[in-house]
Amino acid sequence: MISVRRASTLDAPDMARLLNAIIERGGTTALTKPVTGGDMIDRMAAGAERAAWHVAENDGAILGFQWIGPYETLPPEACDIATFVQIGRTGLGIGSALFTATAKAAKELGYVWINATIRADNEGGLIYYQSRGFRDWHHDHGVRLENGMIVDKISKRYDL
């Protein structure tokens, strides 16, 4: 059974391993360089007063995680979101369970809407956010990733 709870710094190494598998596979995240548990702790600490991190787990094994937090190009009433689910475990309700907790946390933090920016070639990510009720509001064309790859990105908005 999948359970969702607030993430802690103790989860950082497992979240880094899950994320690194996704980065290594490529094609879905704009991240291109591996991360460490320490990197995850640093990310969790950045803007912590206006951020929320959740993990989905089964029998103590982390199956996915999701975070929201402020982003410099968004107005203060909006937060950015990122979702990562273990390879091979998508479509099993993990993302849905995470989003239920995250949307509640976003309201509690005083946000009015959530932004999700997804690579245009990430069909699974686009479908996931669309199925949650996000709608397109902005497109970025020709974005250069850290590894030099050029992608388009679609930003979707979810009004709380």
Summary of the structure (lengths in Angstrom):
residues: 160
radius of gyration: 14.7
end to end distance: 27.5
largest distance: 41.9
contacts: 468
relative contact order: 0.17
helix: 34%
strand: 34%
